[in-house]
Amino acid sequence: MILSWFDAKAAVDFGHSLADFYDKQSKLNSKASNQKIAEKQQKLVAQLLLKARQFNAAQKLNAYQKAKLGNAFKWKLHDMGHDIGLVDVMTKDIMIALR
C-alpha cells in the first residue's frame, strides 16, 4: 500500500509526453509570423496547463508524483535544447496548476 505512493511511472511518462507535445507545437508555431508567435505561445502554454489539470484530476497525483512529473517535463525540454529560463517558468506554472 505505501509503496504505491512512490509509483510515479504514469506521472513521469505524462511529463515526457507533455514535453514532446510542447516541443512539436513550438516548432510548428515558430514558422508563424512574428506577431502571431506570442499569441500562439500563450495558447500553447494554456493547452499544457489544461492537460496537466486534466491528468491530475484523473490520476489523483500525490506530492511525490507531482514532483516527478515536473522534473520529467523540465529535464526532457532541457535535453531537447529549449531555453532553460522559459522551461523553468513553464515548469513552475505546471506545478501550480497541479495543486
N, C-alpha and C positions, 0 to 999 in steps of 0.2 A: 504494500500500500504506500509506504513512504517513498519507496524507490520510484514510483510513478511520478512523484513530484519532480524528479530530476530528468524525466524523459522529455527532452526538448527537440527530438528529431523533426517533428512536424513544424515546429517554430523555426528551426534553422533552415529547413527546406523552403518554407514560405519566405523567409528573409532573403534567401538566394533568388527565389523566383521573382520577388519584388524588385530586387536589384537588376535582374535580367530585363524585366519589364521596363524599368526606368531607362536602362542603357539603350534598349531598342527604340523606345519612343523619343528619347532625347536626340538620338542620331537622326531620326526622321524629322524632328522639329528643327534641327539645325539647318535644314535645307530651305526653310521658310525665309521670308523677307525679314529684315531686322526689326521692323515694327511688330511683327507677329510673334517673334521668338519669345519675348517676355510674356505675352498673353498665353502662348501655348505652354510655356514653362509653368505658369501658375495653374493652368488646368491639369497638367501632368502631376504636379505635387498634390493637388486636390484629389485626383484619382488614387494616388498612392495612399493618402490618408484614409480615404474611404475603404480601400481594400484592406488596410490594416485594421480598421474598426470592425469590419465585417468578419475578418478572420478571428479577431479577439472575441467577438460575440459568439461565434460558432464553436470555438475551441475552449473558451473559458481559461485563458492562459494565467499561470501564476507568475510571480515576480521573476523567478529564475528563467522561465520560458520567454518572458518578455525581453529580458536582458540578452538572452541567446539570439532571439530574433533580431534585435537591434544590432548586435555585434556582427551577425552574419551579413546583414544588409550593408552595414558600414564597410566592412573589410572586402566584401565582394566588389563594391563600387570602387573602393580604393585600388584594388588589384586590377580593375579594368581601366584605371588611369584617370578617373574623374577627379576634379578639383577637391582636395581634402576639406577646404573650408565649406564648400557647398554641401558636401557629403555629411559633414558634422551637423550642419543646420538641419538638413533633411532628416537625419537620424534622430535628432532631438525632437523634431516635430512629430515623427512617427511614435517615439516613446511617449510623448504627451497624449497622442491620440489613443494609445493603448490603455490609458488609465481607466 
